[in-house]
Amino acid sequence: MTDFPNANDIVFTPAVRQAQERYGSRGKGASLEARGRFARPITEDVAAFIALRDSCYFGTASADGRPYIQHRGGPPGFLKLLDGHTIGFADFRGNRQYISAGNLSENDRAFLFLTDYTAQARVKLWGRARVVDDDPALIERLRMPGYDAVVERAIVFTIEAWDTNCDQHIPQLVHVDEVAQHLMTAKARIEALEADVARLKAQLTPPQP
């Protein structure tokens, strides 16, 4: 598989196109379709974006279309590009409700929503997903060394279409680890400056008789 057939139809269904006509944006939508926007192979910058994520939202639906969104997280790199159109990630043990797994057993349509709040950027991926619990080699490949979590199974997501969003309305948030690192750097700098001030004071203060 080197391209994603019908990617335009996946993103812009007939109902979506009708909504675009109604609200006056169909021309822009048609232009995106004509350029093959949603059928592009994953680019290097998007691959890097995926590799840096430590959080995402995973959407599935039941057989009758009842939607469900679940947060998935892990150390940066827990989302792994297995090839140019496939993402795999370990399914870490959580509350053990298995709603996503149950949905995928009867409806493999799925969605991944990835956001970088610091850079105010996001990537949307439409596709199909499956649960894999009988491939130890794959599960081991997706395991995150040093991460204290039980891997119950793997999720394999085949990308059928993808797109990026503008940065409007994305709140800019800073990861706590980044804040801690900046605070440590600032603290070390302040201590160095205080030491310099103390040294200069000692040099300028005349000796006491």
N, C-alpha and C positions, 0 to 999 in steps of 0.2 A: 504493500500500500504506500503509494508515494504522494497521493493527493487525497482530498476529502470530498468525494462526490456529493452533490446536492447541499453543500455547505450553506449556500444562500437560502435554500428552503428550510434548513434547520433553524437558522437565526431569524429569518423573515418569513414566517408562515403566512398563508393567505390572510388570516385575521390580522396579523401585524401589518401587512401591506395595506389592508383596508384602513387600519387606524392611522397609518402614515398619510394616506390620501385624505382622510377626514381632517387631520390636524395640520396639513400643509407641508409635510416633510418627505413626501414620496419621492420627489426629485433627488434629494440627497441620498435616500435609501437606494434608489435605482443606480445612482452613480457608484456607491460602494459595491453593489453587486457586480456592476460591469467591470470594476477593477479587480474582481476576485478577492476582495478584502478578507473574507472569512475562510477562504480555502487555502490560504498561504501556509507553507510549511513553517514549523516553529523556527523562529530566527534565533541567532546567537544571544541577542540581548534578552529575549523572552526566556530562553533556556537558563540564562544567568539569574533572571528575576525569580523563576521557579525554584532554582537551587538555593536561593537565599531565604526563602520563606520558612518561618517557624509556626505558621498558623494559616488556616484556610477554612472555607465553608464548603461542605459537601452536600449537594442536593440530590435527592432521589424521590421517587413517587411510587405509590402502590399500584396495583394492576388497574384500579379504577381511577387513577390520576390524583389521588390524595397526596399533596406535596409534603416533603419533610426536609428540613435543613439541619445539619449537624456540624458543630465545630470540630475540626481535627487539628491537632497541634503536635509539636515535637521539636527537637533541636533543628536549627537550620540545616537543610539538606534532607529532611525526612521525606520530602517529595522528590522522587528520583525519576529522571527521564530514562526509561529503559531503551527507548529508541526515539526516532524523530516524531513519532505520533502516539507514544504510549508513556503514561506516568504510572508508577507503582508506589505504594506506601504501605507501611506496616499498620495493621489495625490493632492498636494498643487496647488493652483491657480498660473498660470504663465502667459505666453503670449497668452494663449487661442487659440492656433492653433489646438490642439487636434489631432496631427498627430499620436502619439502613440495610443490614444484611437481609432482613425479610423482604424489604421492597425489591432489592436486586434479584432475589430469587424468582420474582414474577414480572419484573419490569427492569430491563437493564439500562434504560435511559437515565443519564446522570449529568451532573453539572458541578464544576469547580469554580469557586470565586476566590481570587487571591488579591489581597490588598497590602500595599506597603504604606503604612500611615505616615512614616517619616518623610518619604518622598512624595506622598500624596499621589500614588499610582495604583492601578489595578488591572488585572487580566481576567477575562472571562473565558471559560472553556466548556464547550458543549461536547458530549460524547456518550459513550456506553461503558459501563463498569461491570466487573464481575468479582465475586469473592473467590479467593484461592486459599484453600486450607490443606491441600494435599501435595504441595511442592516445597519440600524443606529447603532446597537450594535457593529458590526465589525468596522465601521468607528470611533466610539468613542474609541474602543480599540486601534486603530492605531493613534489616535490624540496625539500630543506631548504637554503636559501641559506647559504653559508659552511661547510657540513658536508662534509668531505673524504671522500666515499664515492661509489663508482660505482653509479648506479641502473640495474639491469638490467631491471626490469619493475615493474609495480604489482600489488598484491593488493587486491581489492575484497571486503569482507566484509559480507554482508547479515545483519542481526540478526533472529533469529526469536524469541529469548527472552533475558531477562537477569535477574540478581539480584545483590544485595549479600550479603556475609557478615559475621558478627560478627567481633570483633577477637581472639577467643580464639586463643592459640598463634601469633600473628603476632609475630615478633621485632621490636622497635623499633630501627631502624637510622637513622643520620643520613647524608645524602649528604655526600661529601667536600667538595663545593663549599660547602655550608652550614657545615661545620666550618671551612674555610679563611676564610670571610667572618667568622665569629665571632672567630677568632683575630686577624684583621687589625683588627677593631673593638676587641678587647681590647688589642692591642698599641698602637694609637693612643691609647686611653684611658690606658694605663699611662705612655706617653711624656708625655702632657699633665699627668698627676699628678706625675710626676717633675720636670717643668719648674716646676710650681707649688711643689713642695717646695723646689727649689733657689732660687726667687725669694724665698720666705718666709725661708729660712735667711739669704740675703744681707741681707734687711731687718732681721733680728733680731740678726745678728752685729755687735758694735760694731767700729768702724774700728780698725785697729792703729796704735799711736803710731809 
